[in-house]
C-alpha cells in the first residue's frame, strides 16, 4: 500500500482533465469549433504525459525519492489513454465517423499516419507494461520499452506538422524532450546523483 495516496492523486489528476474538457465542449465554452479544440487538447495532453513519464527517472535520481518511479507506469498508461481519446475525438468530431473520409485524410495529411504510428507504439508499451510481460520477455523487455524514445520523436513530428505556422510552443516541448533524452545518456545519467552528493537507488529504466 506504499504511495497509495500519491498514486490516487496522480490518477485523479489525469482523469479529471478529459472530463473537464468534454464538459467545456458540451457547454460551448471552447469556441465555435469545440470538437477541434478537444482534439488538440487531448493530443497535447498525450505529449505532455509522455514527457512527464520520461521525467520520472531523472527526478528519482536527483531526489532519491522512489515515489516518482511508483507512478511512472501509470503515467505511461495515461499517455496511451489520452492518445486513444485523441484519435477517437478526431474520428467523431472532425470526420463525423465518416470512414470513407479517413482514406482521403490520410493521403492529404501524412501527419495522421505519423500520429497513428505513435499510437501503435504506445499500445505496444501499454500491453507489455505489466509484470507478466517483464518476466516473459526478460532482457528484451527493456529493449522493447526503448521504443518510447522513437514514440516521443513521432509525437513531436506530429505536433510540428500541425503547428508549423507557430513554432514557439513546439520548441518548448521539443527542448524538454531533448533535455530528457540527454539526461538518459549513460555518461550523463551517472553524474546526476553527484548533484546531490549521493548515489541514486537503482531503478528500472523506462
Short mmCIF file of the C-alpha atoms (twelve columns), coordinates in Angstrom:
data_MODEL
# 
_entry.id   MODEL 
# 
loop_
_atom_site.group_PDB 
_atom_site.id 
_atom_site.type_symbol 
_atom_site.label_atom_id 
_atom_site.label_alt_id 
_atom_site.label_comp_id 
_atom_site.label_asym_id 
_atom_site.label_seq_id 
_atom_site.Cartn_x 
_atom_site.Cartn_y 
_atom_site.Cartn_z 
_atom_site.pdbx_PDB_model_num 
ATOM 1   C CA . UNK A 1   0.000   0.000   0.000   1 
ATOM 2   C CA . UNK A 2   3.036   2.257   -0.268  1 
ATOM 3   C CA . UNK A 3   2.408   5.545   -2.109  1 
ATOM 4   C CA . UNK A 4   -1.299  4.732   -2.366  1 
ATOM 5   C CA . UNK A 5   -2.363  8.360   -1.836  1 
ATOM 6   C CA . UNK A 6   0.256   9.592   -4.290  1 
ATOM 7   C CA . UNK A 7   -0.936  7.083   -6.882  1 
ATOM 8   C CA . UNK A 8   -4.572  8.090   -6.319  1 
ATOM 9   C CA . UNK A 9   -3.714  11.786  -6.659  1 
ATOM 10  C CA . UNK A 10  -1.984  11.157  -9.993  1 
ATOM 11  C CA . UNK A 11  -4.918  9.038   -11.183 1 
ATOM 12  C CA . UNK A 12  -7.486  11.692  -10.271 1 
ATOM 13  C CA . UNK A 13  -5.445  14.496  -11.839 1 
ATOM 14  C CA . UNK A 14  -5.045  12.588  -15.108 1 
ATOM 15  C CA . UNK A 15  -8.703  11.523  -15.222 1 
ATOM 16  C CA . UNK A 16  -10.192 14.926  -14.461 1 
ATOM 17  C CA . UNK A 17  -8.804  16.885  -17.418 1 
ATOM 18  C CA . UNK A 18  -10.545 14.984  -20.261 1 
ATOM 19  C CA . UNK A 19  -13.823 15.157  -18.329 1 
ATOM 20  C CA . UNK A 20  -13.381 18.894  -17.802 1 
ATOM 21  C CA . UNK A 21  -12.603 19.459  -21.490 1 
ATOM 22  C CA . UNK A 22  -15.620 17.384  -22.519 1 
ATOM 23  C CA . UNK A 23  -17.835 19.439  -20.220 1 
ATOM 24  C CA . UNK A 24  -16.428 22.666  -21.685 1 
ATOM 25  C CA . UNK A 25  -17.116 21.373  -25.189 1 
ATOM 26  C CA . UNK A 26  -20.677 20.439  -24.195 1 
ATOM 27  C CA . UNK A 27  -21.255 23.850  -22.591 1 
ATOM 28  C CA . UNK A 28  -19.930 25.697  -25.685 1 
ATOM 29  C CA . UNK A 29  -17.018 27.124  -23.703 1 
ATOM 30  C CA . UNK A 30  -14.436 26.094  -26.309 1 
ATOM 31  C CA . UNK A 31  -15.470 28.473  -29.057 1 
ATOM 32  C CA . UNK A 32  -17.162 27.871  -32.404 1 
ATOM 33  C CA . UNK A 33  -15.354 24.583  -33.076 1 
ATOM 34  C CA . UNK A 34  -15.234 22.765  -29.721 1 
ATOM 35  C CA . UNK A 35  -14.535 19.382  -31.308 1 
ATOM 36  C CA . UNK A 36  -11.323 20.644  -32.900 1 
ATOM 37  C CA . UNK A 37  -10.214 22.235  -29.622 1 
ATOM 38  C CA . UNK A 38  -10.927 18.992  -27.781 1 
ATOM 39  C CA . UNK A 39  -8.868  17.014  -30.311 1 
ATOM 40  C CA . UNK A 40  -5.956  19.445  -29.954 1 
ATOM 41  C CA . UNK A 41  -6.055  19.399  -26.158 1 
ATOM 42  C CA . UNK A 42  -6.071  15.617  -25.990 1 
ATOM 43  C CA . UNK A 43  -3.144  15.450  -28.401 1 
ATOM 44  C CA . UNK A 44  -1.169  17.982  -26.388 1 
ATOM 45  C CA . UNK A 45  -2.103  16.125  -23.208 1 
ATOM 46  C CA . UNK A 46  -0.693  12.922  -24.705 1 
ATOM 47  C CA . UNK A 47  2.648   14.565  -25.431 1 
ATOM 48  C CA . UNK A 48  2.737   16.256  -22.022 1 
ATOM 49  C CA . UNK A 49  2.094   12.993  -20.180 1 
ATOM 50  C CA . UNK A 50  4.738   11.242  -22.272 1 
ATOM 51  C CA . UNK A 51  7.306   13.879  -21.300 1 
ATOM 52  C CA . UNK A 52  6.279   13.665  -17.649 1 
ATOM 53  C CA . UNK A 53  6.654   9.875   -17.791 1 
ATOM 54  C CA . UNK A 54  10.177  10.209  -19.171 1 
ATOM 55  C CA . UNK A 55  10.957  12.739  -16.451 1 
ATOM 56  C CA . UNK A 56  10.270  10.321  -13.604 1 
ATOM 57  C CA . UNK A 57  13.654  8.569   -13.762 1 
ATOM 58  C CA . UNK A 58  15.752  11.788  -13.712 1 
ATOM 59  C CA . UNK A 59  13.615  13.131  -10.859 1 
ATOM 60  C CA . UNK A 60  14.152  9.932   -8.896  1 
ATOM 61  C CA . UNK A 61  17.891  10.123  -9.453  1 
ATOM 62  C CA . UNK A 62  18.033  13.756  -8.401  1 
ATOM 63  C CA . UNK A 63  15.837  13.453  -5.312  1 
ATOM 64  C CA . UNK A 64  16.332  9.832   -4.310  1 
ATOM 65  C CA . UNK A 65  12.555  9.583   -3.729  1 
ATOM 66  C CA . UNK A 66  11.132  6.318   -5.139  1 
ATOM 67  C CA . UNK A 67  7.648   7.811   -5.429  1 
ATOM 68  C CA . UNK A 68  8.485   9.169   -8.866  1 
ATOM 69  C CA . UNK A 69  9.088   5.659   -10.172 1 
ATOM 70  C CA . UNK A 70  5.966   4.395   -8.379  1 
ATOM 71  C CA . UNK A 71  3.716   6.380   -10.736 1 
ATOM 72  C CA . UNK A 72  5.784   6.063   -13.922 1 
ATOM 73  C CA . UNK A 73  3.864   3.073   -15.306 1 
ATOM 74  C CA . UNK A 74  0.530   4.723   -14.505 1 
ATOM 75  C CA . UNK A 75  1.576   7.911   -16.312 1 
ATOM 76  C CA . UNK A 76  2.667   5.889   -19.335 1 
ATOM 77  C CA . UNK A 77  -0.722  4.173   -19.442 1 
ATOM 78  C CA . UNK A 78  -2.469  7.528   -19.171 1 
ATOM 79  C CA . UNK A 79  -0.392  8.772   -22.089 1 
ATOM 80  C CA . UNK A 80  -1.757  5.900   -24.179 1 
ATOM 81  C CA . UNK A 81  -5.295  6.572   -22.925 1 
ATOM 82  C CA . UNK A 82  -5.059  10.225  -23.943 1 
ATOM 83  C CA . UNK A 83  -3.713  9.204   -27.367 1 
ATOM 84  C CA . UNK A 84  -6.647  6.817   -27.842 1 
ATOM 85  C CA . UNK A 85  -9.075  9.567   -26.810 1 
ATOM 86  C CA . UNK A 86  -7.294  11.965  -29.185 1 
ATOM 87  C CA . UNK A 87  -7.891  9.590   -32.095 1 
ATOM 88  C CA . UNK A 88  -11.476 8.894   -31.015 1 
ATOM 89  C CA . UNK A 89  -12.245 12.610  -30.769 1 
ATOM 90  C CA . UNK A 90  -10.765 13.146  -34.230 1 
ATOM 91  C CA . UNK A 91  -12.907 10.389  -35.727 1 
ATOM 92  C CA . UNK A 92  -16.073 11.672  -34.033 1 
ATOM 93  C CA . UNK A 93  -15.761 15.450  -34.111 1 
ATOM 94  C CA . UNK A 94  -13.650 16.029  -37.228 1 
ATOM 95  C CA . UNK A 95  -14.636 13.152  -39.511 1 
ATOM 96  C CA . UNK A 96  -18.102 12.585  -38.077 1 
ATOM 97  C CA . UNK A 97  -17.409 8.838   -38.170 1 
ATOM 98  C CA . UNK A 98  -17.278 9.015   -41.967 1 
ATOM 99  C CA . UNK A 99  -14.834 6.158   -42.551 1 
ATOM 100 C CA . UNK A 100 -14.670 6.818   -46.294 1 
ATOM 101 C CA . UNK A 101 -13.217 10.230  -45.497 1 
ATOM 102 C CA . UNK A 102 -10.423 8.681   -43.439 1 
ATOM 103 C CA . UNK A 103 -8.579  7.448   -46.540 1 
ATOM 104 C CA . UNK A 104 -8.767  10.925  -48.051 1 
ATOM 105 C CA . UNK A 105 -7.441  12.477  -44.868 1 
ATOM 106 C CA . UNK A 106 -4.538  10.030  -44.724 1 
ATOM 107 C CA . UNK A 107 -3.481  10.918  -48.267 1 
ATOM 108 C CA . UNK A 108 -3.855  14.667  -47.724 1 
ATOM 109 C CA . UNK A 109 -2.408  14.834  -44.208 1 
ATOM 110 C CA . UNK A 110 0.534   12.452  -43.678 1 
ATOM 111 C CA . UNK A 111 0.902   13.692  -40.091 1 
ATOM 112 C CA . UNK A 112 -2.090  11.477  -39.280 1 
ATOM 113 C CA . UNK A 113 -0.014  8.449   -40.299 1 
ATOM 114 C CA . UNK A 114 2.824   9.662   -38.063 1 
ATOM 115 C CA . UNK A 115 0.429   10.085  -35.147 1 
ATOM 116 C CA . UNK A 116 -1.077  6.643   -35.775 1 
ATOM 117 C CA . UNK A 117 2.370   5.047   -35.662 1 
ATOM 118 C CA . UNK A 118 2.963   6.734   -32.324 1 
ATOM 119 C CA . UNK A 119 -0.365  5.418   -31.044 1 
ATOM 120 C CA . UNK A 120 0.524   1.866   -32.121 1 
ATOM 121 C CA . UNK A 121 3.844   2.206   -30.306 1 
ATOM 122 C CA . UNK A 122 2.090   3.384   -27.137 1 
ATOM 123 C CA . UNK A 123 -0.314  0.454   -27.440 1 
ATOM 124 C CA . UNK A 124 2.605   -1.988  -27.569 1 
ATOM 125 C CA . UNK A 125 4.164   -0.410  -24.475 1 
ATOM 126 C CA . UNK A 126 0.835   -0.353  -22.620 1 
ATOM 127 C CA . UNK A 127 0.102   -4.025  -23.343 1 
ATOM 128 C CA . UNK A 128 3.591   -5.086  -22.198 1 
ATOM 129 C CA . UNK A 129 3.862   -2.794  -19.173 1 
ATOM 130 C CA . UNK A 130 2.711   -5.475  -16.704 1 
ATOM 131 C CA . UNK A 131 4.914   -7.712  -14.580 1 
ATOM 132 C CA . UNK A 132 3.924   -10.808 -16.557 1 
ATOM 133 C CA . UNK A 133 5.363   -9.283  -19.714 1 
ATOM 134 C CA . UNK A 134 8.511   -8.263  -17.851 1 
ATOM 135 C CA . UNK A 135 9.057   -11.854 -16.721 1 
ATOM 136 C CA . UNK A 136 8.083   -13.285 -20.101 1 
ATOM 137 C CA . UNK A 137 10.326  -11.014 -22.164 1 
ATOM 138 C CA . UNK A 138 13.243  -10.898 -19.739 1 
ATOM 139 C CA . UNK A 139 16.065  -8.715  -21.026 1 
ATOM 140 C CA . UNK A 140 14.135  -7.969  -24.203 1 
ATOM 141 C CA . UNK A 141 11.594  -6.001  -22.164 1 
ATOM 142 C CA . UNK A 142 13.937  -3.056  -21.627 1 
ATOM 143 C CA . UNK A 143 14.901  -3.041  -25.299 1 
ATOM 144 C CA . UNK A 144 11.239  -3.053  -26.308 1 
ATOM 145 C CA . UNK A 145 10.394  -0.177  -23.993 1 
ATOM 146 C CA . UNK A 146 13.130  1.954   -25.508 1 
ATOM 147 C CA . UNK A 147 10.541  2.430   -28.238 1 
ATOM 148 C CA . UNK A 148 9.351   5.303   -26.069 1 
ATOM 149 C CA . UNK A 149 12.156  7.474   -27.464 1 
ATOM 150 C CA . UNK A 150 11.017  6.874   -31.028 1 
ATOM 151 C CA . UNK A 151 7.407   7.449   -29.977 1 
ATOM 152 C CA . UNK A 152 8.416   10.792  -28.495 1 
ATOM 153 C CA . UNK A 153 10.042  11.699  -31.811 1 
ATOM 154 C CA . UNK A 154 6.877   10.737  -33.700 1 
ATOM 155 C CA . UNK A 155 4.768   12.794  -31.303 1 
ATOM 156 C CA . UNK A 156 6.949   15.851  -31.755 1 
ATOM 157 C CA . UNK A 157 6.919   15.433  -35.530 1 
ATOM 158 C CA . UNK A 158 3.133   15.046  -35.469 1 
ATOM 159 C CA . UNK A 159 2.830   18.263  -33.474 1 
ATOM 160 C CA . UNK A 160 5.338   20.115  -35.681 1 
ATOM 161 C CA . UNK A 161 3.372   19.211  -38.789 1 
ATOM 162 C CA . UNK A 162 0.212   20.647  -37.241 1 
ATOM 163 C CA . UNK A 163 1.563   23.874  -35.679 1 
ATOM 164 C CA . UNK A 164 4.304   24.706  -38.183 1 
ATOM 165 C CA . UNK A 165 2.906   28.230  -38.538 1 
ATOM 166 C CA . UNK A 166 3.719   28.892  -34.862 1 
ATOM 167 C CA . UNK A 167 6.837   27.071  -33.676 1 
ATOM 168 C CA . UNK A 168 7.256   28.709  -30.258 1 
ATOM 169 C CA . UNK A 169 5.110   26.232  -28.333 1 
ATOM 170 C CA . UNK A 170 6.533   23.290  -30.261 1 
ATOM 171 C CA . UNK A 171 10.095  24.443  -29.495 1 
ATOM 172 C CA . UNK A 172 9.334   24.329  -25.766 1 
ATOM 173 C CA . UNK A 173 8.129   20.727  -25.916 1 
ATOM 174 C CA . UNK A 174 10.988  19.728  -28.224 1 
ATOM 175 C CA . UNK A 175 13.541  21.314  -25.872 1 
ATOM 176 C CA . UNK A 176 12.127  19.487  -22.863 1 
ATOM 177 C CA . UNK A 177 12.148  16.230  -24.818 1 
ATOM 178 C CA . UNK A 178 15.748  16.784  -25.933 1 
ATOM 179 C CA . UNK A 179 16.813  17.527  -22.342 1 
ATOM 180 C CA . UNK A 180 15.162  14.353  -21.041 1 
ATOM 181 C CA . UNK A 181 16.892  12.282  -23.726 1 
ATOM 182 C CA . UNK A 182 20.264  13.869  -22.931 1 
ATOM 183 C CA . UNK A 183 19.787  13.050  -19.249 1 
ATOM 184 C CA . UNK A 184 19.428  9.394   -20.251 1 
ATOM 185 C CA . UNK A 185 22.820  9.252   -21.956 1 
ATOM 186 C CA . UNK A 186 24.736  6.809   -19.667 1 
ATOM 187 C CA . UNK A 187 27.747  9.100   -19.181 1 
ATOM 188 C CA . UNK A 188 25.454  11.948  -18.122 1 
ATOM 189 C CA . UNK A 189 22.981  9.827   -16.165 1 
ATOM 190 C CA . UNK A 190 25.816  8.528   -13.980 1 
ATOM 191 C CA . UNK A 191 26.674  12.077  -12.993 1 
ATOM 192 C CA . UNK A 192 23.167  13.098  -11.963 1 
ATOM 193 C CA . UNK A 193 23.378  11.630  -8.417  1 
ATOM 194 C CA . UNK A 194 26.551  13.638  -7.817  1 
ATOM 195 C CA . UNK A 195 24.491  16.811  -7.954  1 
ATOM 196 C CA . UNK A 196 23.075  15.704  -4.615  1 
ATOM 197 C CA . UNK A 197 26.286  14.172  -3.446  1 
ATOM 198 C CA . UNK A 198 24.868  10.697  -3.092  1 
ATOM 199 C CA . UNK A 199 24.321  7.558   -5.093  1 
ATOM 200 C CA . UNK A 200 20.881  7.184   -6.559  1 
ATOM 201 C CA . UNK A 201 18.918  3.997   -5.796  1 
ATOM 202 C CA . UNK A 202 18.761  1.571   -8.684  1 
ATOM 203 C CA . UNK A 203 15.583  1.677   -10.765 1 
ATOM 204 C CA . UNK A 204 14.295  0.075   -13.914 1 
ATOM 205 C CA . UNK A 205 14.541  2.437   -16.845 1 
ATOM 206 C CA . UNK A 206 11.516  3.334   -18.900 1 
# 
